[in-house]
Amino acid sequence: MDHLEITHNQEFAFAAVAAMSLVSFATGPQTENELEEIYIQLHDSRRLIQEIEFSLEALDEVKERLQLNYPDAQEAILSDLGRMELDHEEAVEIVNMALDVVKSNKDVEPEKMDVISGLCKVLNLYSEQFNFIT
């Protein structure tokens, strides 16, 4: 993430887009269902729709980073997320969005759930508080 001055809503938008993208690329290219779910989440979240242009730009940036080198991008994005000043409710909302992306597929792959666990860790959440049942 660039070190430009961004609003808190933009920080939240980046975090949400990054989290959803991380899980969608965890096992290779995004599925059509995952991409569709990301767009649904963008338009269903009041905060993301207010920052839709920023959110779409962030989505393109994160997607490009993940396609080039997923392991390095994952590490950098998780590090960025860990430094953000998100409150508990925001962190829960972000993980729930990422979970919805995972659940958009017929089969839930363990690697994607590992990413969810990693998100919980950097966002200081307990994974037990989320409904992982699909």
FENWO-V720795 format. One record per residue. N is the residue number from 1. RES is the residue in one letter. PHI is phi in whole degrees, 0 to 359 (NA if undefined). OMEGA is omega in whole degrees, 0 to 359 (NA if undefined). D_CENTER is the distance of its C-alpha to the mean C-alpha in whole Angstrom. Layout:
N:RES:PHI:OMEGA:D_CENTER ; N:RES:PHI:OMEGA:D_CENTER
This chain:
1:M:NA:179:14 ; 2:D:294:182:17 ; 3:H:265:174:19 ; 4:L:273:176:20 ; 5:E:289:177:21 ; 6:I:233:179:18 ; 7:T:284:178:18 ; 8:H:296:177:16 ; 9:N:296:177:15 ; 10:Q:291:176:13 ; 11:E:298:177:12 ; 12:F:299:180:10 ; 13:A:299:179:9 ; 14:F:298:181:8 ; 15:A:299:180:6 ; 16:A:295:180:4 ; 17:V:297:180:5 ; 18:A:296:180:4 ; 19:A:297:180:1 ; 20:M:295:180:3 ; 21:S:292:179:5 ; 22:L:305:181:6 ; 23:V:290:183:7 ; 24:S:288:180:9 ; 25:F:260:187:10 ; 26:A:300:182:11 ; 27:T:239:181:15 ; 28:G:124:182:16 ; 29:P:301:177:15 ; 30:Q:300:172:13 ; 31:T:275:177:15 ; 32:E:300:179:16 ; 33:N:298:180:15 ; 34:E:295:180:11 ; 35:L:297:178:12 ; 36:E:299:180:14 ; 37:E:295:177:12 ; 38:I:299:179:9 ; 39:Y:295:176:12 ; 40:I:298:180:13 ; 41:Q:299:179:10 ; 42:L:301:184:11 ; 43:H:273:180:15 ; 44:D:273:181:15 ; 45:S:273:179:13 ; 46:R:304:182:16 ; 47:R:290:180:14 ; 48:L:286:180:12 ; 49:I:292:176:15 ; 50:Q:294:180:17 ; 51:E:244:189:15 ; 52:I:299:180:15 ; 53:E:297:177:17 ; 54:F:298:181:15 ; 55:S:299:180:11 ; 56:L:292:176:13 ; 57:E:295:178:14 ; 58:A:297:179:11 ; 59:L:300:179:9 ; 60:D:297:181:13 ; 61:E:296:181:13 ; 62:V:295:179:10 ; 63:K:302:180:11 ; 64:E:298:179:14 ; 65:R:298:182:13 ; 66:L:291:179:12 ; 67:Q:289:181:15 ; 68:L:289:183:17 ; 69:N:200:186:17 ; 70:Y:302:184:14 ; 71:P:301:180:15 ; 72:D:293:180:16 ; 73:A:295:179:13 ; 74:Q:300:180:11 ; 75:E:299:181:13 ; 76:A:294:181:13 ; 77:I:293:178:9 ; 78:L:298:177:10 ; 79:S:296:177:13 ; 80:D:302:182:12 ; 81:L:298:180:9 ; 82:G:294:180:13 ; 83:R:270:183:15 ; 84:M:286:180:13 ; 85:E:263:179:16 ; 86:L:260:177:13 ; 87:D:279:186:16 ; 88:H:302:182:15 ; 89:E:297:178:15 ; 90:E:295:179:12 ; 91:A:298:178:10 ; 92:V:298:179:11 ; 93:E:299:180:10 ; 94:I:296:180:6 ; 95:V:295:177:7 ; 96:N:296:176:9 ; 97:M:298:179:7 ; 98:A:297:177:5 ; 99:L:298:178:9 ; 100:D:298:177:10 ; 101:V:294:178:9 ; 102:V:300:183:11 ; 103:K:288:180:14 ; 104:S:290:177:14 ; 105:N:268:179:16 ; 106:K:296:180:19 ; 107:D:250:177:19 ; 108:V:264:182:16 ; 109:E:274:182:16 ; 110:P:303:180:17 ; 111:E:299:180:15 ; 112:K:290:178:11 ; 113:M:290:174:13 ; 114:D:297:178:13 ; 115:V:294:177:10 ; 116:I:301:178:9 ; 117:S:299:177:12 ; 118:G:297:176:11 ; 119:L:298:179:8 ; 120:C:302:182:11 ; 121:K:297:183:14 ; 122:V:288:179:12 ; 123:L:265:178:11 ; 124:N:58:178:15 ; 125:L:241:173:15 ; 126:Y:266:183:17 ; 127:S:297:181:15 ; 128:E:295:183:18 ; 129:Q:278:181:18 ; 130:F:251:179:15 ; 131:N:273:181:17 ; 132:F:275:180:16 ; 133:I:283:182:19 ; 134:T:259:NA:18
